[in-house]
């Protein structure tokens, strides 16, 4: 009892002393010291030149190069925070070498090499810290921290880029180096098939997969990655919203309240709606460039219809195109037939309807498009804009129903049967209402198609475009389908289409009257039956509201160029980290790993027609099913490298690498009660 009183008195005396000397309010001497050091850091007189490290707080542990004082000054100059002591708000520990005993006491804060600081400053943006971890196996236990990725370069570079952009737009002389350097600007450009291309005296260094920062920049600038990532995210989001839904839909309730219920309309059949944003990438871009509305516009990385003048590149387009044509299925049509030796091979991701009047299509090479329409205007990608509009689109529909099958960032199927029954609206009334709302909240137009199933709804949208609506009713289905080209049906790819054309079948109407046995002899029994049903508008596939991921992958087929085997191994490690990150994001683990390689064909030229593209390649694939659960980046790398060694390709001939994880399983939640019991039991022993 006396001992307890003595301890209490000592605590009171210490608290009184702290209060009297000013440290009590700060939580004691060390807290006050840390606060004083932090105040000195902020008032140290270092001029701030950027916000690269905004939200980042580092603590330096041990000897480093650059030394601690220089790292402190760099953080002050570029918007970060420096902690002399590690505290709860420290986001990163900077170290060059640490003994194991120290690592155990540092917790889960990422331990990063000093080069992360210096190279982030060199590139003018915050780089992914995971590629600079001092110990790579640490990443399996460290929590993920989301940092702001600043895409804008430093002030002086930004000024130069802005001036260059203005001059290029004014002179209509813009060099095609966007894809080469993975750079994006906000320039509006005019293209011309015979335009003069500026010869660049100072070119930014070209990045290949050998660069440690390549993967991050590749995915940040890849439209295909954006589309697939957003599509997967929205599929997962719909499932989560359905699980947590309370059954209330404010959009639908407000619609009933404002318009009243139409009791005179009786719905006889189920109705599926297909929503597709019109020229999605272009529509988003035109929000910032209204002066281009009504003009031929395309979204692409490049800015010229001609390739850049690169005397160091020794390409043989004729040989590459000939090899490519030899590999096409008989009767297949190729894009390369329409371009010449100097035409840009940058792909058009999206084009306006005004551009389509000239024959321009999505996926066409810019060189061909420039010949068809010399007045074509090009806009760069706006990835943040696409994300914003996509989120708004899905949020809008989710306020009416969660009977949604997400397809991609700008497309979805919706079962609107219940909406129509509860509101009493006709299909036409509902279509007008929802299209107007989407236009109001996103600033972009969309088209909607309706039918009894997903196939009918999707093909009805074709007639609704642009910016319209169409309901394909039961009595009109077979006649409407007769005019649909077979290429528009799901599952009919280039090889299948070539076989059907050899039979003289080009439209659904042709298939409707053709012999089923003849069709099956060419494309197989099951595929033939499906094609026959689809030609009459039948589709047995239900809408999928609960999407379960079957696989997770990360693939790159651009910029794969290695000079040494070590560069190849380093990239395999980076790609392993990337695919693990995606697996971890969805809370899954895998049992099967597949390595996919694109290897330059034996007769193919080393320099590809498309700068740093893959060219004509052989595809090599090898898989392994493991008894060990694959849920760690080092396990992924180990299995990947093992498969790579078995394939044993010539590393300098690699043109594409992909890692796919399949046979996915959900990570079981930890039984905290059992875990706590086991922990107490271990302590007792």
BAVEXVEX-178620 format. One record per residue (C-alpha): residue in three letters; x, y, z. Coordinates in steps of 0.2 Angstrom, whole numbers, padded with zeros to 4 digits, always signed. Layout:
! residues N
ALAXYZ;...
! end
This chain:
! residues 685
UNK+0000+0000+0000;UNK+0014+0012+0005;UNK+0023+0008-0011;UNK+0008+0012-0021;UNK+0006+0029-0013;UNK+0025+0032-0016;UNK+0023+0029-0035;UNK+0008+0040-0036;UNK+0016+0054-0027;UNK+0031+0052-0039;UNK+0020+0053-0054;UNK+0011+0069-0047;UNK+0028+0077-0043;UNK+0034+0073-0061;UNK+0018+0080-0069;UNK+0020+0096-0058;UNK+0038+0098-0064;UNK+0033+0095-0082;UNK+0019+0108-0080;UNK+0031+0121-0072;UNK+0044+0119-0085;UNK+0032+0119-0100;UNK+0034+0101-0105;UNK+0019+0094-0097;UNK+0007+0101-0111;UNK+0018+0092-0124;UNK+0017+0075-0116;UNK+0035+0076-0108;UNK+0052+0081-0112;UNK+0054+0070-0128;UNK+0038+0076-0136;UNK+0043+0094-0133;UNK+0060+0090-0141;UNK+0052+0082-0156;UNK+0041+0097-0158;UNK+0055+0109-0156;UNK+0065+0100-0170;UNK+0050+0099-0181;UNK+0047+0118-0179;UNK+0066+0121-0183;UNK+0064+0110-0199;UNK+0049+0121-0205;UNK+0058+0137-0201;UNK+0075+0132-0207;UNK+0075+0145-0221;UNK+0076+0131-0235;UNK+0066+0138-0251;UNK+0052+0127-0256;UNK+0053+0123-0274;UNK+0040+0109-0276;UNK+0027+0098-0267;UNK+0034+0081-0273;UNK+0035+0074-0255;UNK+0018+0081-0249;UNK+0011+0069-0236;UNK+0028+0060-0234;UNK+0037+0061-0217;UNK+0054+0052-0216;UNK+0066+0047-0203;UNK+0084+0043-0207;UNK+0092+0028-0198;UNK+0111+0026-0199;UNK+0123+0032-0212;UNK+0116+0036-0229;UNK+0122+0043-0246;UNK+0117+0057-0247;UNK+0120+0061-0229;UNK+0106+0065-0216;UNK+0108+0084-0217;UNK+0106+0084-0236;UNK+0091+0072-0236;UNK+0084+0084-0223;UNK+0086+0099-0234;UNK+0079+0090-0249;UNK+0063+0086-0240;UNK+0061+0104-0234;UNK+0064+0110-0252;UNK+0051+0098-0260;UNK+0036+0098-0248;UNK+0040+0084-0236;UNK+0043+0082-0218;UNK+0059+0076-0209;UNK+0058+0068-0192;UNK+0074+0067-0181;UNK+0066+0053-0171;UNK+0054+0040-0178;UNK+0036+0044-0172;UNK+0018+0037-0176;UNK+0016+0049-0191;UNK+0033+0044-0199;UNK+0028+0036-0216;UNK+0045+0030-0222;UNK+0062+0026-0214;UNK+0077+0030-0225;UNK+0092+0018-0223;UNK+0106+0010-0233;UNK+0110-0004-0221;UNK+0102-0011-0206;UNK+0105-0026-0194;UNK+0091-0038-0191;UNK+0089-0033-0173;UNK+0085-0015-0179;UNK+0073-0020-0192;UNK+0062-0030-0179;UNK+0060-0014-0168;UNK+0055-0003-0183;UNK+0038-0010-0185;UNK+0029-0010-0202;UNK+0035+0007-0208;UNK+0043+0004-0225;UNK+0062+0005-0225;UNK+0067+0013-0241;UNK+0084+0017-0250;UNK+0090+0035-0251;UNK+0089+0034-0270;UNK+0070+0035-0268;UNK+0072+0053-0263;UNK+0085+0058-0276;UNK+0077+0049-0291;UNK+0060+0056-0287;UNK+0067+0073-0287;UNK+0076+0069-0304;UNK+0060+0063-0312;UNK+0050+0078-0304;UNK+0037+0067-0296;UNK+0034+0054-0282;UNK+0040+0037-0288;UNK+0033+0021-0281;UNK+0043+0017-0265;UNK+0041-0002-0267;UNK+0054-0002-0280;UNK+0066+0005-0268;UNK+0063-0006-0253;UNK+0079-0010-0244;UNK+0073-0027-0240;UNK+0061-0034-0253;UNK+0053-0047-0243;UNK+0047-0034-0231;UNK+0033-0029-0243;UNK+0023-0044-0238;UNK+0020-0038-0220;UNK+0020-0019-0223;UNK+0003-0010-0225;UNK+0000-0001-0241;UNK+0001+0018-0240;UNK-0008+0028-0254;UNK+0003+0043-0258;UNK-0001+0057-0270;UNK+0007+0054-0287;UNK+0011+0071-0294;UNK+0011+0070-0313;UNK+0017+0087-0316;UNK+0036+0090-0318;UNK+0045+0103-0308;UNK+0042+0122-0311;UNK+0055+0125-0323;UNK+0051+0110-0333;UNK+0033+0114-0333;UNK+0036+0131-0340;UNK+0047+0124-0354;UNK+0034+0111-0358;UNK+0020+0124-0358;UNK+0030+0135-0370;UNK+0034+0121-0381;UNK+0016+0115-0381;UNK+0010+0133-0386;UNK+0023+0134-0400;UNK+0019+0117-0407;UNK+0000+0120-0407;UNK+0003+0137-0416;UNK+0015+0130-0429;UNK+0006+0113-0431;UNK+0023+0105-0431;UNK+0022+0092-0417;UNK+0034+0078-0416;UNK+0028+0060-0413;UNK+0037+0056-0397;UNK+0023+0054-0384;UNK+0023+0035-0385;UNK+0042+0035-0386;UNK+0044+0044-0370;UNK+0028+0040-0361;UNK+0024+0059-0359;UNK+0007+0067-0360;UNK+0003+0085-0362;UNK-0013+0095-0364;UNK-0010+0101-0382;UNK-0023+0101-0396;UNK-0014+0096-0412;UNK-0018+0096-0430;UNK-0011+0081-0440;UNK-0006+0080-0458;UNK-0001+0065-0468;UNK+0014+0075-0476;UNK+0017+0087-0462;UNK+0035+0092-0458;UNK+0041+0084-0441;UNK+0052+0095-0430;UNK+0069+0087-0428;UNK+0073+0086-0410;UNK+0090+0091-0405;UNK+0088+0086-0387;UNK+0077+0071-0384;UNK+0072+0065-0367;UNK+0080+0048-0364;UNK+0069+0034-0370;UNK+0063+0022-0356;UNK+0063+0004-0358;UNK+0058-0010-0346;UNK+0076-0010-0340;UNK+0072+0007-0332;UNK+0067+0004-0313;UNK+0053+0016-0315;UNK+0047+0010-0332;UNK+0033-0001-0325;UNK+0024+0013-0315;UNK+0025+0025-0330;UNK+0019+0012-0342;UNK+0003+0008-0332;UNK+0000+0027-0328;UNK+0000+0030-0347;UNK-0009+0014-0353;UNK-0027+0016-0359;UNK-0029-0003-0360;UNK-0023-0004-0342;UNK-0035+0009-0337;UNK-0050+0001-0345;UNK-0046-0016-0338;UNK-0043-0010-0321;UNK-0058+0001-0320;UNK-0069-0013-0327;UNK-0063-0025-0314;UNK-0065-0012-0300;UNK-0083-0008-0305;UNK-0087-0026-0306;UNK-0081-0029-0288;UNK-0089-0013-0282;UNK-0107-0018-0289;UNK-0105-0034-0279;UNK-0100-0025-0263;UNK-0114-0013-0265;UNK-0127-0027-0267;UNK-0121-0035-0251;UNK-0122-0020-0241;UNK-0138-0013-0249;UNK-0153-0008-0237;UNK-0165-0009-0252;UNK-0167+0010-0254;UNK-0164+0019-0270;UNK-0166+0038-0269;UNK-0165+0041-0287;UNK-0180+0029-0290;UNK-0190+0036-0276;UNK-0187+0054-0282;UNK-0193+0049-0299;UNK-0209+0041-0292;UNK-0212+0057-0282;UNK-0208+0070-0295;UNK-0217+0061-0310;UNK-0230+0051-0302;UNK-0234+0033-0305;UNK-0240+0029-0323;UNK-0253+0016-0319;UNK-0259+0014-0337;UNK-0243+0005-0343;UNK-0242-0014-0340;UNK-0225-0022-0343;UNK-0226-0040-0350;UNK-0208-0045-0352;UNK-0191-0043-0344;UNK-0181-0028-0350;UNK-0163-0027-0351;UNK-0155-0010-0354;UNK-0137-0007-0362;UNK-0129+0009-0358;UNK-0114+0014-0369;UNK-0106+0031-0368;UNK-0103+0039-0385;UNK-0085+0041-0390;UNK-0081+0041-0372;UNK-0063+0047-0372;UNK-0067+0060-0385;UNK-0082+0066-0375;UNK-0072+0068-0359;UNK-0059+0077-0368;UNK-0071+0089-0376;UNK-0077+0095-0359;UNK-0061+0105-0358;UNK-0061+0109-0377;UNK-0078+0114-0382;UNK-0071+0124-0397;UNK-0068+0107-0405;UNK-0086+0101-0404;UNK-0093+0097-0421;UNK-0075+0094-0428;UNK-0066+0078-0432;UNK-0056+0073-0416;UNK-0046+0058-0411;UNK-0038+0053-0395;UNK-0020+0046-0397;UNK-0003+0047-0389;UNK+0006+0054-0405;UNK+0004+0071-0413;UNK+0009+0068-0431;UNK+0004+0057-0445;UNK+0022+0054-0449;UNK+0035+0045-0438;UNK+0049+0055-0431;UNK+0065+0057-0440;UNK+0076+0045-0431;UNK+0092+0041-0441;UNK+0098+0029-0427;UNK+0083+0017-0430;UNK+0086+0004-0444;UNK+0069-0003-0447;UNK+0062-0014-0461;UNK+0044-0011-0462;UNK+0041-0021-0478;UNK+0049-0037-0470;UNK+0040-0035-0454;UNK+0023-0032-0463;UNK+0026-0047-0475;UNK+0029-0058-0460;UNK+0014-0052-0451;UNK+0003-0055-0466;UNK+0009-0073-0468;UNK+0002-0076-0450;UNK-0015-0070-0453;UNK-0029-0082-0455;UNK-0035-0084-0473;UNK-0047-0070-0478;UNK-0043-0059-0463;UNK-0040-0040-0466;UNK-0025-0031-0458;UNK-0023-0013-0453;UNK-0005-0013-0460;UNK-0012-0014-0478;UNK-0017+0004-0477;UNK-0001+0012-0471;UNK+0016+0017-0479;UNK+0034+0016-0474;UNK+0033+0033-0464;UNK+0015+0033-0457;UNK+0013+0034-0439;UNK+0008+0017-0431;UNK+0001+0026-0415;UNK-0016+0019-0412;UNK-0032+0030-0411;UNK-0041+0025-0395;UNK-0057+0035-0399;UNK-0063+0046-0412;UNK-0078+0058-0414;UNK-0093+0054-0426;UNK-0087+0069-0437;UNK-0070+0059-0439;UNK-0079+0043-0443;UNK-0088+0051-0458;UNK-0070+0051-0466;UNK-0068+0032-0463;UNK-0058+0034-0447;UNK-0061+0020-0434;UNK-0055+0016-0416;UNK-0039+0006-0417;UNK-0034+0013-0434;UNK-0016+0019-0435;UNK-0014+0038-0435;UNK-0004+0038-0451;UNK-0019+0031-0461;UNK-0031+0043-0452;UNK-0021+0058-0456;UNK-0022+0053-0475;UNK-0041+0051-0474;UNK-0044+0067-0464;UNK-0029+0080-0465;UNK-0040+0092-0454;UNK-0041+0079-0440;UNK-0037+0086-0422;UNK-0029+0076-0409;UNK-0031+0077-0390;UNK-0021+0068-0377;UNK-0027+0056-0364;UNK-0036+0062-0348;UNK-0035+0048-0337;UNK-0042+0057-0321;UNK-0056+0063-0332;UNK-0061+0046-0337;UNK-0061+0040-0319;UNK-0072+0054-0313;UNK-0085+0052-0327;UNK-0085+0033-0324;UNK-0088+0035-0306;UNK-0102+0047-0308;UNK-0110+0036-0321;UNK-0110+0021-0310;UNK-0116+0031-0295;UNK-0130+0038-0305;UNK-0137+0021-0310;UNK-0134+0014-0293;UNK-0146+0027-0286;UNK-0160+0018-0296;UNK-0155-0001-0295;UNK-0141-0012-0291;UNK-0146-0025-0304;UNK-0130-0020-0314;UNK-0118-0030-0324;UNK-0102-0019-0325;UNK-0093-0021-0342;UNK-0081-0007-0342;UNK-0078+0011-0337;UNK-0091+0017-0350;UNK-0102+0002-0352;UNK-0115-0008-0342;UNK-0130-0019-0343;UNK-0145-0015-0331;UNK-0160-0025-0328;UNK-0173-0011-0328;UNK-0189-0023-0326;UNK-0192-0018-0308;UNK-0189+0000-0311;UNK-0202+0000-0325;UNK-0214-0009-0314;UNK-0213+0002-0299;UNK-0213+0018-0308;UNK-0225+0014-0322;UNK-0214+0022-0335;UNK-0213+0016-0353;UNK-0196+0010-0359;UNK-0195+0026-0370;UNK-0199+0038-0355;UNK-0186+0029-0344;UNK-0173+0030-0358;UNK-0176+0049-0360;UNK-0175+0052-0341;UNK-0159+0042-0338;UNK-0150+0049-0353;UNK-0154+0067-0348;UNK-0148+0064-0331;UNK-0131+0056-0336;UNK-0128+0071-0348;UNK-0132+0083-0334;UNK-0120+0075-0321;UNK-0106+0070-0332;UNK-0106+0082-0347;UNK-0105+0068-0359;UNK-0118+0060-0370;UNK-0123+0041-0370;UNK-0134+0029-0380;UNK-0146+0016-0373;UNK-0152+0000-0381;UNK-0166-0011-0374;UNK-0171-0029-0377;UNK-0177-0045-0369;UNK-0159-0050-0366;UNK-0141-0044-0366;UNK-0138-0048-0384;UNK-0153-0038-0390;UNK-0150-0024-0379;UNK-0132-0022-0385;UNK-0137-0023-0403;UNK-0151-0011-0401;UNK-0138+0002-0394;UNK-0130+0001-0411;UNK-0146+0008-0419;UNK-0148+0021-0405;UNK-0130+0029-0408;UNK-0126+0042-0407;UNK-0134+0050-0392;UNK-0151+0041-0394;UNK-0161+0026-0388;UNK-0170+0011-0396;UNK-0181-0003-0389;UNK-0180-0019-0399;UNK-0197-0027-0396;UNK-0201-0045-0398;UNK-0210-0044-0414;UNK-0195-0036-0423;UNK-0181-0046-0417;UNK-0178-0059-0431;UNK-0180-0046-0445;UNK-0168-0034-0436;UNK-0155-0047-0433;UNK-0155-0052-0451;UNK-0145-0036-0456;UNK-0133-0038-0442;UNK-0115-0042-0448;UNK-0108-0058-0440;UNK-0093-0048-0434;UNK-0104-0039-0422;UNK-0109-0054-0412;UNK-0100-0059-0396;UNK-0087-0073-0398;UNK-0085-0071-0417;UNK-0067-0066-0418;UNK-0056-0064-0433;UNK-0052-0082-0436;UNK-0070-0088-0434;UNK-0076-0074-0445;UNK-0063-0079-0459;UNK-0070-0097-0459;UNK-0088-0091-0460;UNK-0084-0079-0474;UNK-0077-0094-0483;UNK-0094-0102-0482;UNK-0102-0086-0489;UNK-0109-0081-0473;UNK-0108-0063-0468;UNK-0124-0058-0459;UNK-0135-0065-0446;UNK-0148-0067-0460;UNK-0136-0078-0469;UNK-0134-0089-0454;UNK-0153-0090-0451;UNK-0155-0099-0467;UNK-0139-0109-0468;UNK-0137-0127-0463;UNK-0132-0130-0445;UNK-0122-0145-0449;UNK-0112-0135-0462;UNK-0108-0122-0449;UNK-0103-0134-0436;UNK-0091-0143-0448;UNK-0081-0127-0449;UNK-0082-0119-0431;UNK-0087-0134-0420;UNK-0103-0141-0413;UNK-0106-0130-0398;UNK-0100-0114-0407;UNK-0111-0118-0421;UNK-0127-0120-0410;UNK-0123-0104-0401;UNK-0121-0094-0417;UNK-0137-0101-0424;UNK-0146-0095-0409;UNK-0138-0078-0408;UNK-0142-0075-0427;UNK-0161-0075-0421;UNK-0158-0064-0406;UNK-0158-0078-0393;UNK-0145-0077-0378;UNK-0146-0089-0364;UNK-0133-0079-0354;UNK-0140-0071-0338;UNK-0134-0054-0332;UNK-0120-0057-0320;UNK-0122-0046-0304;UNK-0110-0055-0293;UNK-0093-0055-0302;UNK-0080-0066-0295;UNK-0062-0064-0302;UNK-0055-0079-0310;UNK-0038-0073-0312;UNK-0026-0058-0309;UNK-0013-0053-0321;UNK+0000-0040-0326;UNK+0007-0040-0344;UNK+0018-0028-0354;UNK+0021-0029-0373;UNK+0029-0012-0376;UNK+0046-0006-0371;UNK+0053-0024-0367;UNK+0071-0022-0372;UNK+0085-0030-0361;UNK+0104-0028-0364;UNK+0108-0040-0349;UNK+0101-0055-0340;UNK+0101-0045-0324;UNK+0090-0032-0332;UNK+0077-0045-0337;UNK+0078-0053-0319;UNK+0075-0036-0311;UNK+0060-0033-0322;UNK+0053-0050-0318;UNK+0054-0045-0299;UNK+0045-0028-0303;UNK+0031-0037-0312;UNK+0030-0050-0298;UNK+0028-0036-0286;UNK+0014-0028-0297;UNK+0004-0043-0299;UNK+0005-0047-0280;UNK-0001-0029-0277;UNK-0016-0033-0288;UNK-0019-0049-0280;UNK-0018-0042-0262;UNK-0030-0027-0267;UNK-0044-0040-0270;UNK-0040-0050-0254;UNK-0036-0066-0264;UNK-0022-0079-0265;UNK-0018-0091-0280;UNK-0013-0109-0283;UNK-0008-0107-0302;UNK+0005-0096-0310;UNK+0007-0094-0329;UNK+0021-0085-0337;UNK+0018-0078-0355;UNK+0032-0072-0366;UNK+0032-0064-0383;UNK+0049-0068-0391;UNK+0055-0060-0408;UNK+0051-0072-0422;UNK+0067-0079-0430;UNK+0065-0070-0446;UNK+0058-0054-0439;UNK+0069-0038-0439;UNK+0077-0032-0422;UNK+0070-0015-0424;UNK+0051-0015-0425;UNK+0040-0004-0436;UNK+0032+0003-0421;UNK+0044+0011-0409;UNK+0048-0001-0395;UNK+0033-0011-0400;UNK+0033-0030-0400;UNK+0033-0033-0419;UNK+0031-0051-0426;UNK+0033-0063-0411;UNK+0031-0081-0406;UNK+0020-0083-0390;UNK+0027-0095-0377;UNK+0017-0100-0362;UNK+0021-0111-0347;UNK+0011-0114-0331;UNK+0014-0121-0314;UNK+0001-0127-0301;UNK+0009-0126-0283;UNK+0004-0134-0267;UNK+0011-0118-0259;UNK-0001-0104-0258;UNK+0004-0090-0269;UNK+0002-0074-0259;UNK+0019-0066-0257;UNK+0029-0056-0270;UNK+0045-0067-0267;UNK+0035-0083-0270;UNK+0028-0076-0286;UNK+0046-0071-0292;UNK+0053-0088-0287;UNK+0040-0097-0297;UNK+0041-0085-0312;UNK+0060-0086-0313;UNK+0059-0105-0312;UNK+0047-0105-0327;UNK+0057-0093-0336;UNK+0073-0104-0334;UNK+0063-0119-0341;UNK+0058-0109-0357;UNK+0076-0102-0358;UNK+0073-0088-0371;UNK+0086-0077-0377;UNK+0083-0062-0366;UNK+0088-0049-0379;UNK+0074-0056-0390;UNK+0060-0054-0377;UNK+0046-0042-0383;UNK+0032-0045-0371;UNK+0031-0052-0353;UNK+0015-0057-0343;UNK+0012-0065-0326;UNK-0006-0072-0323;UNK-0012-0079-0307;UNK-0027-0091-0307;UNK-0036-0104-0296;UNK-0040-0089-0284;UNK-0046-0092-0266;UNK-0052-0079-0254;UNK-0040-0075-0240;UNK-0049-0082-0224;UNK-0052-0070-0210;UNK-0041-0072-0195;UNK-0049-0080-0180;UNK-0044-0067-0167;UNK-0051-0076-0153;UNK-0041-0092-0157;UNK-0026-0081-0161;UNK-0027-0072-0144;UNK-0028-0088-0135;UNK-0013-0096-0144;UNK-0003-0080-0140;UNK-0008-0081-0122;UNK-0003-0100-0122;UNK+0014-0096-0130;UNK+0017-0083-0117;UNK+0013-0094-0103;UNK+0025-0107-0109;
! end
